Amino acid sequence: MTAPGEEQQVSSGFVRSYVITGGRGLPDAEDLSLVTLVTLAPDRQPPPNPSPEVKAIWELCSGGYLSVAEVAGHLGLPVGVARLLLQDLHQQGHLLRRKAPPPAQLVDRKILEEVLHGLQVRFG
């Protein structure tokens, strides 16, 4: 609580995120996970009057696939905000996205032991 006459500081990061998203709720993490890859769709023009953040995403993604986490890191934005902006661009047809690869399946221990034994025999 603040004392009378004392102003409470509001985090500029919080206010900035609210302004960038227009106060909208953030999308589900399942829709665009941190490792989902995004890039620009071919032969697309930037949306009219893009925000500075959308311009930055456009430039970043024009170089090839980046993960959602990489886009957020390069822009210095919270992941949720980057996710929302990326989802907007995807819904407008500007972005292609590639889901994360499925998790690797465990290999049978016996196979690994045979490979190890073969390497030890061959290379000592």
C-alpha positions in Angstrom: 0.0 0.0 0.0 1.3 3.5 -0.8 1.5 6.3 1.7 -0.6 9.5 1.1 1.1 11.7 -1.5 3.2 8.8 -2.8 2.6 7.5 -6.3 2.5 3.9 -7.0 4.7 2.8 -9.9 3.0 0.8 -12.6 5.2 -1.6 -14.5 5.7 -0.3 -18.0 6.1 -3.9 -19.3 2.6 -4.8 -18.0 1.0 -1.7 -19.5 2.8 -2.1 -22.8 1.7 -5.8 -23.1 -1.9 -4.7 -22.5 -1.7 -2.0 -25.1 0.0 -4.3 -27.7 -2.7 -7.0 -27.2 -5.5 -4.5 -27.1 -6.5 -6.0 -23.8 -7.4 -9.3 -25.4 -6.9 -12.6 -23.6 -3.9 -14.7 -24.5 -4.3 -17.8 -26.7 -4.0 -21.3 -25.4 -0.4 -22.5 -25.1 -1.5 -25.7 -26.9 -2.4 -23.8 -30.0 1.1 -22.3 -30.4 3.5 -24.0 -28.1 7.0 -22.6 -27.4 8.6 -24.9 -30.0 6.0 -24.4 -32.8 7.9 -23.1 -35.8 6.6 -20.1 -37.8 7.6 -18.4 -41.0 6.0 -16.1 -43.6 3.6 -17.5 -46.1 5.0 -17.1 -49.7 3.9 -14.1 -51.8 2.3 -12.2 -48.9 2.4 -8.5 -48.3 2.4 -7.0 -44.8 -0.9 -6.1 -43.3 -2.0 -2.4 -43.8 -0.7 -0.1 -41.0 1.1 -2.8 -39.0 2.2 -2.1 -35.4 6.0 -1.9 -34.7 5.8 -5.4 -33.2 4.1 -6.9 -36.3 6.7 -5.2 -38.5 9.5 -6.8 -36.4 7.8 -10.2 -36.6 7.5 -9.8 -40.3 11.2 -9.1 -40.7 12.2 -11.9 -38.3 10.0 -14.5 -40.0 11.0 -13.6 -43.5 14.4 -15.3 -43.0 12.9 -18.8 -42.4 11.4 -20.8 -39.6 11.7 -19.6 -36.0 10.2 -21.0 -32.9 7.6 -19.0 -31.0 10.1 -18.8 -28.1 12.8 -17.3 -30.5 10.4 -14.7 -31.9 9.4 -13.6 -28.3 13.1 -13.5 -27.3 14.2 -11.5 -30.3 11.3 -9.0 -29.8 11.8 -8.8 -26.0 8.1 -9.5 -25.5 6.4 -11.9 -23.1 5.7 -15.2 -24.8 1.9 -14.8 -24.4 2.0 -11.5 -26.3 4.2 -12.9 -29.1 1.8 -15.9 -29.3 -1.2 -13.6 -29.7 0.5 -11.5 -32.4 1.6 -14.7 -34.2 -1.8 -16.2 -34.0 -3.4 -13.0 -35.5 -0.9 -13.2 -38.4 -1.6 -16.9 -38.9 -5.4 -16.3 -39.0 -4.9 -13.6 -41.6 -3.0 -16.1 -43.7 0.4 -14.3 -43.4 2.2 -17.1 -41.4 2.8 -20.8 -41.9 3.4 -22.8 -38.8 4.8 -26.2 -38.3 3.9 -28.2 -35.2 6.6 -29.4 -32.9 7.9 -32.9 -33.7 6.5 -35.6 -31.5 8.6 -36.6 -28.5 11.1 -39.3 -29.2 10.2 -42.8 -28.2 12.4 -44.7 -25.9 14.7 -47.2 -27.6 14.9 -50.8 -26.2 17.8 -51.0 -23.7 19.0 -54.3 -25.4 19.5 -52.5 -28.7 21.5 -49.8 -27.0 23.7 -52.4 -25.2 24.3 -54.2 -28.5 25.4 -50.9 -30.2 27.6 -50.1 -27.3 29.2 -53.6 -27.4 29.8 -53.3 -31.1 31.5 -49.9 -30.7 33.7 -51.2 -27.9 34.7 -54.2 -30.0 35.5 -52.1 -33.0 37.2 -49.1 -31.3 38.4 -50.7 -28.1 
